Amino acid sequence: MAISRERVLEELARIEVPGGGNLVSRDLLRALHVDSGAIRFVIETEDAASARALAPVEAEAQRRLTALCGDQKVQIVMTAPAASKAPPPRAAAGAGGGRDAPPSMKIGRHPTPQAGPAPVSGVARILAIGSGKGGVGKSTLTANLAVALARQGRRVGLLDADIYGPSQPRMLGLTGQRVSGEGNMIEPLHAHGVTVMSLGLMMKEGEAVVWRGPMLMGALQQMLNQVKWGELDVLLVDLPPGTGDVQLSLCQKAQVSGAIIVSTPQDVALLDARRAIDMFDKLKTPVLGLVENMSTYICPNCGHEAHLFGHGGVAAEAAKLGLPFLGEIPLNLEVRLAGDDGTPIAAGDSPVAHSFARLAERLVAGGMA
Ligand SMILES: Nc1ncnc2c1ncn2[C@@H]1O[C@H](COP(=O)(O)OP(=O)(O)OP(=O)(O)O)[C@@H](O)[C@H]1O
């Protein structure tokens, strides 16, 4: 009989890790997927040395789970970033007791009354990149898609609207840099051919944003309208995960051409993706299509192709919903290392870079970017 997710977690909580605690209490598990056919998850470590130290733990997890389950296959992948990083600051909208004054440069104020969604001066199209669930690779996809589009000669902007955890400065190699201002206009930064604005470029590293809804709306409005975007063919907006204030504000304030939804093939991620699609429908923002991230995993040692989170689930979901399926990006350690390094993999010439290039081509060919 197939074992349940709870039973898997119970078993993994019995495996001690070097330095104390167990796989669960040390929060080392990611993307746990349990169904009747398979148990799959990622063990996320801080760096290559921790990954080596955890190799016996991975083997023990494999051994125990294989002994426990009947027909379920056990697939475990260990990942480690190039450099350890502090997690981005996160806080919930509406959280009380926090600072809700602007951090600097007067970003973060109450919104200016506006009749309806307005265009952003000089920007031909605005594409919202959303996901129902966090951690599916939305920011990674946005950064790489922006770079891939820029390499195809498009004039591309990227607005990091993941206000609670802006990760674009790190992914695009802009950590520690600041935007400058002139009058009430902000000069954005440029990286890998992309014009970039992020709240992370206005805050000290590790500084948390605790703004209430109206302050968020004001900050977003300013980042759209008080940034010298210049002439752009497309502005990609990296949204926070889920269906909250920022999504609502963006679609109410700006003329968004459409939304692209990123999901992994897991059922639970797809369920959340459906919620995101429903939200964009309600906001009357057309959903242009779905992208499957972490689609397949090619073992760098033996070349074996595994479908860690399943495969094809997003394409099937798109077909069911009558939406275009825009493409798939494999699960590949290089994607993550490149993101942590500040040079998105799409800037190079690897097979994964070609996956992003194909996605960009499809958007350009479809008049979306
Ligand atoms: N195709 C991929 N292959 C390998 N690692 C990936 C891939 N896509 C994303 N990742 C890694 O997964 C982690 C989560 O990705 P990312 O931050 O882009 O997700 P997100 O959906 O934007 O999350 P959040 O909304 O919570 O900020 C990162 O460490 C990233 O490097």
The ligand as an SDF file (V2000), in Angstrom:
LIG
                    3D

 31 33  0  0  0  0  0  0  0  0999 V2000
   14.4290   25.3170  -13.3540 N   0  0  0  0  0  0  0  0  0  0  0  0
   15.0730   25.3650  -12.1990 C   0  0  0  0  0  0  0  0  0  0  0  0
   16.0760   24.5210  -11.9190 N   0  0  0  0  0  0  0  0  0  0  0  0
   16.7250   24.5530  -10.7180 C   0  0  0  0  0  0  0  0  0  0  0  0
   16.4530   25.4040   -9.7290 N   0  0  0  0  0  0  0  0  0  0  0  0
   15.4670   26.2840   -9.9510 C   0  0  0  0  0  0  0  0  0  0  0  0
   14.7250   26.3310  -11.1820 C   0  0  0  0  0  0  0  0  0  0  0  0
   13.8070   27.3190  -11.0990 N   0  0  0  0  0  0  0  0  0  0  0  0
   13.9810   27.8760   -9.8870 C   0  0  0  0  0  0  0  0  0  0  0  0
   14.9640   27.2670   -9.1950 N   0  0  0  0  0  0  0  0  0  0  0  0
   15.4310   27.5610   -7.8270 C   0  0  0  0  0  0  0  0  0  0  0  0
   14.3060   27.4010   -6.9550 O   0  0  0  0  0  0  0  0  0  0  0  0
   14.3250   28.3930   -5.9340 C   0  0  0  0  0  0  0  0  0  0  0  0
   13.0120   29.1840   -5.9770 C   0  0  0  0  0  0  0  0  0  0  0  0
   12.9620   29.9310   -7.1990 O   0  0  0  0  0  0  0  0  0  0  0  0
   12.3730   31.4050   -7.2780 P   0  0  0  0  0  0  0  0  0  0  0  0
   12.8800   32.2610   -6.1670 O   0  0  0  0  0  0  0  0  0  0  0  0
   12.5520   31.8670   -8.6670 O   0  0  0  0  0  0  0  0  0  0  0  0
   10.8580   31.0370   -7.0060 O   0  0  0  0  0  0  0  0  0  0  0  0
    9.6120   31.9930   -6.8270 P   0  0  0  0  0  0  0  0  0  0  0  0
    8.4490   31.2500   -7.3660 O   0  0  0  0  0  0  0  0  0  0  0  0
    9.8820   33.3400   -7.3860 O   0  0  0  0  0  0  0  0  0  0  0  0
    9.5440   32.0560   -5.2680 O   0  0  0  0  0  0  0  0  0  0  0  0
    8.8830   33.1950   -4.3700 P   0  0  0  0  0  0  0  0  0  0  0  0
    7.6380   33.5800   -5.0460 O   0  0  0  0  0  0  0  0  0  0  0  0
    8.6830   32.4900   -3.0600 O   0  0  0  0  0  0  0  0  0  0  0  0
    9.8630   34.3200   -4.3400 O   0  0  0  0  0  0  0  0  0  0  0  0
   15.5530   29.2600   -6.2070 C   0  0  0  0  0  0  0  0  0  0  0  0
   16.5890   28.8210   -5.3820 O   0  0  0  0  0  0  0  0  0  0  0  0
   15.8760   29.0040   -7.6750 C   0  0  0  0  0  0  0  0  0  0  0  0
   17.2430   29.1470   -7.9560 O   0  0  0  0  0  0  0  0  0  0  0  0
  1  2  1  0
  2  3  1  0
  2  7  2  0
  3  4  2  0
  4  5  1  0
  5  6  2  0
  6  7  1  0
  6 10  1  0
  7  8  1  0
  8  9  2  0
  9 10  1  0
 10 11  1  0
 11 12  1  0
 11 30  1  0
 12 13  1  0
 13 14  1  0
 13 28  1  0
 14 15  1  0
 15 16  1  0
 16 17  2  0
 16 18  1  0
 16 19  1  0
 19 20  1  0
 20 21  2  0
 20 22  1  0
 20 23  1  0
 23 24  1  0
 24 25  2  0
 24 26  1  0
 24 27  1  0
 28 29  1  0
 28 30  1  0
 30 31  1  0
M  END
$$$$
